[in-house]
């Protein structure tokens, strides 16, 4: 058999096995995140900061934290911004359980996931792609069209739904965007490699919608 054909077969086989290994590792981490039980005291800290939250709403925040970890798993080594102020607080409280968090990161991401303050999202920084990536992956997980969303993904609606003071607010389109709200439908505009934006950006609405953060 021609050596080039043999080489091609071997190379193709190795590529297939590598992709199979990556998919298996991803699914293993996904199941680990799904089944992970966070320390109960995180909920208490959330209630200290936001005493008006109901038990159901606190559980929604914890669900949002898992969602964030899921999209970080999907992103691999790429940076993902935190779209929610209240979920960011839950993440910060989780990190304070140093050994638990370190062990979680090892099993969920095969690396340590560093925390960056969510407040940085209020400025236009080089982390713009991080919020674009968070939007794209959140939409993918919830089967939402990122260019023309019929609804907002959980991570992008929690602060507004729970009336979090100075929370990060998003609207589904530029026409209905106002004040400090980000235009969610155009978050990806201007991105060269994320590819989840609309070309119908308009004026200041698009500018705020394209902003990102750490």
N, C-alpha and C positions, 0 to 999 in steps of 0.2 A: 504493500500500500504506500502510496506517495507520502513522503515525510510531512509535506505541508498539510495534507488532509489529516494525518494523525495528530499533528500539532494543533490544527483547528478544532478537532474533536476534543482533545484534552483541554484546550483553553476554554472552549464552550462549556465543558463539564465542570471545570473549576469555577467559572463565573456563575453557573447555575447553583452549585453547592454553596457559594458565598452568599448569593441572594437568598437562598433557602435558610441559611444560618441567620442572616440579618432579620428575615421575616419572623423566624422562630423566636429570636431574642426579643424583638419588638412585641410580639404577642405575649410573651412571658412577662415582660415588664408591664404591659397594659393590664393584664389580669391581676398583677400584684397591686397596682394602683387602685383598681376597682375594689379589691377586697381589703385594702388597708383601713385600719381603724385608728383615727386620730385620737390623741389624748383628750379626754373630756374637758380638761381645764381650759382648752382653747375656747370652747363655747362660753365659759364663764368670763373670760377676758373680753370676748365680743360683746357680751351683755353689759360689762362694766363701761365699755366705750360707747355702746349704743343701747341704753336700757329700754328703749321703746320696741326693740325687736321681739317678735314672738318666737316660740320654740320652732315653729315651721320655718320662719325666716332665717333663723340661725342655722338650721339644717341646710337651707338653700345656699348659704354662704359656704358651708363646708363642702357642699356639692360643687360649688364654684371653684373651690381650691383644688379638688380632684380634677375638674375640667382643665384648670391651668396646668397641672402636672401632666395631664394627658397630652395637651398640645406641645408641651416641652419634650415629651417622649417622641412625638411625631416629628418634631423639628430637628432631632438629633443634636448636633453640636451648634446649631444656629441659634442666635439670640432671640428670645421671645419676650416682648414687653408685657407687663401686668396691666390689664385694662380696667381693673376695679380697685377702688380705694379700700372697700370693706374686706375684700378677699385678700388684698395685700396685708392687711392687719392680721388676718388669720394665718397667713404664711409666715409673717414675722414672729408670731407667737409660737408657731410650730418649730421654727429654727432655734428657739430658746431651749428646747429639749435637745441639746447638742448631740448626744449619742444616738437618740432615736432618729433625729433628722439625718445624721450622717449615714446611718444604716439604711434608712429609707432611700436616700439618694443613690447609694451603692446598688440597691436592688431595682430601683425604678428607672435609673438613667445610666448606671455604670460610671457615674462621675458625680462630683459634688456640684449641686445647683446653687450658685451664689445669688444672694438677694441684693437687689438694687432698689433704693427708695422710689416708690410709685410717684411721689411728688414731681419727679423729674419729667413726667409725662406732660406737664403743663408748659413745657418749653419745646421749641422746635430744635431738636438735636440730631446728631448722627444716628441715634437709635430709632429714627423714623421707620426703618424697615422692620424693627422689632414689633411695632404695633400693627403694621401691615401684615406681618406674618401671623400674629395672634388672631387677627380678623379672619384671614384666609383659612387657617386651621380650625378655628372655632366654627366657622360656617360649614366647613367640610364635615365636621363631626355631627352637626345638627341638620345636614342636608339643606342648607340655605344657599341661595344664589348670592355670592358675595358682591356682585355688581348691582343687583336689583333685589335686595333682601325683603322678603315678605314679613319678616320679624327679625328682632335682634337676638344673637346668641346669648346664652345665660350670662357669660362674663361681661358682656357689653350692656346688659340691661339692669343688673343687680343694683348698682348705686342709685339709679333713678327709681326703680321699683321700691326700694327700701327707704327712700328719702334720706340718703346718707349726706350729712352736711359737707359741702364742698366736694362732693363725690364727682366722679368722671361721668359726664352725661353724653349720650349719643342719640342721634335721630337717624331714621332710616334713609332719608334723602336730603339733598341740599335745600330743596324748596321749603321743607318743614324744619330746617335747622335754625336755631336762634340762640342769642346770648352766648354762653360758654359751651354750648353743646357741640360735639364733634359731628360732622356729617359722615355717618357710618358708611353709606353707600359709596363714598368717594375716598375712603381711607387709603386705598391702594393707588390713587392717582399719582403719576410721576414715578412709580416704582419700575425699575428695570428688570428685576429678577423675581419679584413676588407675584406680580401679575393679577391683582384682584381689584383693580380700580375701574371706575367708569370714566369714559372720555368726556362726559357732559359736566365737567366741573365748572362752577361759576362763582366768580368774585370771592368775597371773604369767606363764604360758607365752605368753599373747597379748601381754602388756606387752613382753616381750623381743622377740617376733617383730615387733611393730610399730615397734620402734626403727630408726633410720636413721643415716646419717652422711654426711660430706662426701666 
